[in-house]
Amino acid sequence: MVTKKEKKGRSGMKAMKDVVTRDYTINMHKRIHGMGFKKRAPRAVKEIKKFALQMMGTPDVRVDTRLNKAIWSQGIRNVPYRFRIRLSRKRNEDEDSANKLYTLVTYVPVASFKGLQTQNVDAEE
């Protein structure tokens, strides 16, 4: 059992400091429900950034161009209901940046969303 003294010495951010890649399925339909037509695709981009911040814990979130094209593929009004996305927490190469890590969000095309779960992905891919 861990005592209070040992628990206090542990850093809670250790898990957030490492580089990791995971695949998620995000339900956009519930996140943009009730939005006006002209705000749906821009809101979808904001919601994906918010999701990435929540899952990876890095305030610097970058959306890949292929994901942006997938969001806007059916126009501003008809955003697809679900997306399979890959969140990669990476080290920031820019020395003057305030954040040591950033999250890159990329699009993973899938035929069907049935039975998919969150998966850790090897860094080599």
Backbone as CSV, one residue per row, in Angstrom:
resi,resn,N_x,N_y,N_z,CA_x,CA_y,CA_z,C_x,C_y,C_z
1,MET,0.835,-1.177,0.000,0.000,0.000,0.000,0.882,1.244,0.000
2,VAL,0.477,2.269,-0.686,1.255,3.498,-0.809,0.862,4.447,0.318
3,THR,1.871,4.920,1.024,1.589,5.871,2.099,1.435,7.266,1.526
4,LYS,0.939,8.179,2.350,0.731,9.552,1.895,2.053,10.204,1.515
5,LYS,3.106,9.889,2.267,4.409,10.501,2.004,4.940,10.077,0.628
6,GLU,4.826,8.768,0.316,5.277,8.281,-0.985,4.422,8.848,-2.106
7,LYS,3.121,8.942,-1.850,2.203,9.448,-2.854,2.506,10.910,-3.181
8,LYS,2.881,11.679,-2.154,3.162,13.096,-2.350,4.390,13.293,-3.230
9,GLY,5.376,12.395,-3.114,6.614,12.504,-3.879,6.449,12.178,-5.351
10,ARG,5.420,11.405,-5.689,5.185,11.031,-7.084,4.688,12.213,-7.894
11,SER,5.112,12.255,-9.149,4.597,13.323,-10.021,3.430,12.773,-10.824
12,GLY,2.341,13.500,-10.861,1.168,13.059,-11.590,1.284,13.277,-13.085
13,MET,2.252,14.066,-13.529,2.392,14.394,-14.947,3.330,13.442,-15.678
14,LYS,3.851,12.415,-15.037,4.788,11.520,-15.692,4.167,10.866,-16.927
15,ALA,2.931,10.470,-16.818,2.256,9.833,-17.952,2.064,10.817,-19.098
16,MET,1.933,12.096,-18.795,1.714,13.095,-19.841,3.014,13.492,-20.544
17,LYS,4.156,13.160,-19.973,5.414,13.620,-20.541,5.941,12.717,-21.664
18,ASP,5.436,11.482,-21.754,5.981,10.583,-22.751,5.294,10.755,-24.106
19,VAL,5.981,10.276,-25.131,5.472,10.343,-26.497,4.636,9.089,-26.741
20,VAL,3.389,9.283,-27.186,2.493,8.149,-27.374,1.563,8.427,-28.553
21,THR,1.061,7.353,-29.169,0.129,7.464,-30.291,-1.038,6.520,-30.059
22,ARG,-2.264,7.061,-30.198,-3.462,6.248,-30.008,-4.481,6.550,-31.101
23,ASP,-5.295,5.542,-31.428,-6.403,5.706,-32.373,-7.709,5.793,-31.588
24,TYR,-8.528,6.778,-31.928,-9.820,6.972,-31.288,-10.898,7.071,-32.353
25,THR,-12.127,6.702,-31.986,-13.293,6.997,-32.805,-14.040,8.116,-32.103
26,ILE,-14.292,9.207,-32.815,-14.970,10.353,-32.221,-16.325,10.529,-32.891
27,ASN,-17.360,10.650,-32.070,-18.719,10.822,-32.570,-18.980,12.321,-32.733
28,MET,-18.922,12.794,-33.974,-19.125,14.227,-34.234,-20.608,14.588,-34.169
29,HIS,-21.479,13.626,-34.445,-22.909,13.908,-34.528,-23.428,14.513,-33.227
30,LYS,-23.032,13.935,-32.110,-23.523,14.455,-30.829,-22.842,15.765,-30.449
31,ARG,-21.649,16.017,-30.993,-20.923,17.227,-30.633,-21.389,18.461,-31.404
32,ILE,-21.970,18.255,-32.588,-22.435,19.416,-33.367,-23.953,19.443,-33.489
33,HIS,-24.643,18.619,-32.700,-26.100,18.601,-32.726,-26.649,19.960,-32.289
34,GLY,-27.587,20.493,-33.051,-28.206,21.764,-32.704,-27.470,22.982,-33.215
35,MET,-26.345,22.786,-33.880,-25.588,23.914,-34.434,-26.280,24.423,-35.698
36,GLY,-26.138,25.705,-35.948,-26.617,26.255,-37.208,-25.791,25.714,-38.360
37,PHE,-26.384,25.661,-39.540,-25.729,25.037,-40.680,-24.359,25.627,-40.979
38,LYS,-24.218,26.921,-40.933,-22.965,27.548,-41.348,-21.870,27.457,-40.290
39,LYS,-22.188,26.871,-39.151,-21.191,26.762,-38.079,-20.780,25.323,-37.805
40,ARG,-21.333,24.375,-38.544,-21.113,22.971,-38.216,-19.686,22.498,-38.472
41,ALA,-19.141,22.704,-39.668,-17.776,22.235,-39.961,-16.731,22.988,-39.130
42,PRO,-16.828,24.327,-38.982,-15.855,24.994,-38.102,-15.955,24.509,-36.655
43,ARG,-17.149,24.217,-36.183,-17.318,23.715,-34.819,-16.727,22.321,-34.693
44,ALA,-16.837,21.515,-35.750,-16.274,20.164,-35.724,-14.761,20.209,-35.524
45,VAL,-14.093,21.155,-36.180,-12.642,21.307,-36.012,-12.327,21.690,-34.566
46,LYS,-13.099,22.619,-34.008,-12.883,23.039,-32.618,-13.129,21.891,-31.649
47,GLU,-14.155,21.086,-31.922,-14.476,19.960,-31.050,-13.395,18.884,-31.095
48,ILE,-12.800,18.662,-32.266,-11.699,17.696,-32.372,-10.497,18.195,-31.582
49,LYS,-10.213,19.492,-31.658,-9.105,20.056,-30.875,-9.373,19.922,-29.378
50,LYS,-10.622,20.155,-28.982,-10.991,20.038,-27.572,-10.850,18.584,-27.094
51,PHE,-11.262,17.641,-27.946,-11.139,16.215,-27.626,-9.673,15.816,-27.469
52,ALA,-8.826,16.310,-28.374,-7.397,15.984,-28.317,-6.750,16.563,-27.060
53,LEU,-7.141,17.773,-26.695,-6.628,18.389,-25.467,-7.017,17.551,-24.256
54,GLN,-8.243,17.079,-24.225,-8.743,16.289,-23.108,-8.041,14.931,-23.017
55,MET,-7.815,14.282,-24.158,-7.225,12.946,-24.155,-5.712,12.960,-23.959
56,MET,-5.037,13.944,-24.548,-3.576,13.954,-24.518,-2.979,14.952,-23.529
57,GLY,-3.748,15.943,-23.133,-3.267,16.881,-22.126,-2.274,17.910,-22.614
58,THR,-2.185,18.139,-23.916,-1.285,19.176,-24.438,-2.117,20.306,-25.031
59,PRO,-1.855,21.543,-24.624,-2.650,22.658,-25.161,-2.369,22.958,-26.633
60,ASP,-1.207,22.542,-27.139,-0.851,22.765,-28.545,-1.349,21.574,-29.363
61,VAL,-2.450,21.763,-30.101,-3.046,20.700,-30.912,-3.010,21.129,-32.372
62,ARG,-2.484,20.266,-33.236,-2.376,20.569,-34.663,-3.188,19.558,-35.463
63,VAL,-4.060,20.079,-36.328,-4.935,19.232,-37.146,-4.308,19.054,-38.516
64,ASP,-4.172,17.807,-38.951,-3.591,17.470,-40.243,-4.517,17.921,-41.375
65,THR,-3.946,18.222,-42.535,-4.744,18.713,-43.665,-5.707,17.648,-44.183
66,ARG,-5.319,16.354,-44.122,-6.211,15.295,-44.598,-7.445,15.172,-43.709
67,LEU,-7.262,15.380,-42.408,-8.411,15.360,-41.498,-9.319,16.552,-41.778
68,ASN,-8.720,17.706,-42.016,-9.501,18.903,-42.330,-10.318,18.693,-43.609
69,LYS,-9.710,18.061,-44.613,-10.425,17.767,-45.855,-11.559,16.775,-45.615
70,ALA,-11.337,15.806,-44.719,-12.385,14.824,-44.414,-13.557,15.492,-43.701
71,ILE,-13.267,16.433,-42.822,-14.336,17.154,-42.122,-15.173,17.946,-43.112
72,TRP,-14.502,18.629,-44.022,-15.173,19.516,-44.981,-15.605,18.784,-46.253
73,SER,-15.436,17.454,-46.333,-15.678,16.712,-47.578,-17.125,16.812,-48.065
74,GLN,-18.083,16.932,-47.163,-19.488,17.015,-47.563,-20.029,18.425,-47.404
75,GLY,-19.134,19.389,-47.297,-19.558,20.779,-47.192,-19.599,21.256,-45.753
76,ILE,-20.006,22.499,-45.579,-20.035,23.111,-44.253,-21.181,22.556,-43.411
77,ARG,-22.270,22.108,-44.070,-23.481,21.705,-43.349,-23.464,20.252,-42.932
78,ASN,-22.992,19.360,-43.823,-23.148,17.916,-43.629,-21.837,17.269,-43.199
79,VAL,-21.468,17.484,-41.964,-20.253,16.880,-41.424,-20.534,15.393,-41.174
80,PRO,-19.590,14.489,-41.546,-19.806,13.061,-41.277,-20.039,12.799,-39.788
81,TYR,-20.824,11.759,-39.502,-21.225,11.488,-38.116,-20.067,11.047,-37.233
82,ARG,-19.146,10.254,-37.798,-18.031,9.743,-36.997,-16.718,9.891,-37.748
83,PHE,-15.624,9.972,-36.969,-14.277,9.990,-37.523,-13.406,9.040,-36.719
84,ARG,-12.505,8.360,-37.403,-11.455,7.601,-36.739,-10.218,8.478,-36.827
85,ILE,-9.688,8.871,-35.674,-8.549,9.788,-35.667,-7.397,9.178,-34.893
86,ARG,-6.193,9.582,-35.256,-4.969,9.145,-34.587,-4.367,10.354,-33.871
87,LEU,-4.259,10.249,-32.552,-3.668,11.314,-31.747,-2.238,10.918,-31.403
88,SER,-1.284,11.762,-31.819,0.130,11.497,-31.568,0.703,12.616,-30.721
89,ARG,1.107,12.278,-29.510,1.775,13.272,-28.667,3.256,13.232,-29.015
90,LYS,3.785,14.379,-29.460,5.168,14.448,-29.952,5.938,15.536,-29.236
91,ARG,7.249,15.423,-29.301,8.113,16.460,-28.720,8.203,17.645,-29.662
92,ASN,8.194,18.842,-29.082,8.264,20.062,-29.876,9.727,20.369,-30.191
93,GLU,10.046,20.511,-31.476,11.428,20.787,-31.901,11.790,22.262,-31.742
94,ASP,10.767,23.105,-31.670,10.997,24.546,-31.556,11.380,24.884,-30.115
95,GLU,12.586,25.433,-29.927,13.078,25.700,-28.576,12.330,26.840,-27.891
96,ASP,11.884,27.861,-28.654,11.240,29.013,-28.001,9.766,28.745,-27.681
97,SER,9.266,27.562,-27.971,7.870,27.268,-27.690,7.647,27.108,-26.187
98,ALA,6.472,27.534,-25.735,6.139,27.418,-24.316,5.846,25.969,-23.945
99,ASN,5.370,25.168,-24.909,4.995,23.782,-24.643,6.083,22.829,-25.132
100,LYS,6.429,21.854,-24.301,7.449,20.878,-24.693,6.878,19.812,-25.615
101,LEU,5.566,19.591,-25.514,4.908,18.571,-26.320,3.757,19.183,-27.106
102,TYR,3.432,18.554,-28.234,2.241,18.951,-28.978,1.526,17.689,-29.437
103,THR,0.265,17.837,-29.817,-0.523,16.706,-30.303,-0.839,16.913,-31.774
104,LEU,-0.529,15.911,-32.585,-0.869,15.927,-34.006,-2.066,15.016,-34.213
105,VAL,-3.129,15.557,-34.806,-4.350,14.795,-35.047,-4.415,14.467,-36.534
106,THR,-4.426,13.178,-36.876,-4.487,12.753,-38.273,-5.718,11.882,-38.494
107,TYR,-6.109,11.765,-39.750,-7.302,11.024,-40.158,-6.927,9.585,-40.475
108,VAL,-7.719,8.641,-39.988,-7.525,7.219,-40.287,-8.772,6.735,-41.011
109,PRO,-8.690,6.495,-42.323,-9.881,6.026,-43.046,-10.209,4.571,-42.687
110,VAL,-11.482,4.316,-42.399,-11.936,2.954,-42.092,-13.202,2.659,-42.893
111,ALA,-13.424,1.379,-43.176,-14.614,0.979,-43.923,-15.849,1.018,-43.033
112,SER,-15.701,0.563,-41.787,-16.829,0.526,-40.862,-16.340,0.862,-39.458
113,PHE,-17.207,1.486,-38.664,-16.858,1.853,-37.295,-17.284,0.787,-36.297
114,LYS,-17.895,-0.290,-36.767,-18.417,-1.322,-35.884,-17.286,-2.047,-35.156
115,GLY,-17.391,-2.107,-33.842,-16.451,-2.883,-33.035,-15.087,-2.254,-32.820
116,LEU,-14.894,-1.030,-33.269,-13.592,-0.390,-33.085,-13.472,0.151,-31.662
117,GLN,-12.286,0.012,-31.099,-12.013,0.549,-29.778,-10.742,1.378,-29.828
118,THR,-10.475,2.091,-28.743,-9.251,2.872,-28.649,-8.064,1.925,-28.627
119,GLN,-7.056,2.222,-29.454,-5.893,1.347,-29.558,-4.614,2.162,-29.448
120,ASN,-3.620,1.600,-28.749,-2.282,2.176,-28.782,-1.615,1.742,-30.077
121,VAL,-0.900,2.683,-30.710,-0.250,2.414,-31.981,1.258,2.496,-31.763
122,ASP,2.014,1.628,-32.432,3.466,1.686,-32.325,3.986,2.968,-32.931
123,ALA,5.078,3.500,-32.384,5.624,4.775,-32.816,6.252,4.708,-34.197
124,GLU,6.608,3.494,-34.668,7.286,3.374,-35.969,6.388,3.735,-37.142
125,GLU,5.062,3.597,-36.969,4.142,3.814,-38.090,4.071,5.255,-38.501
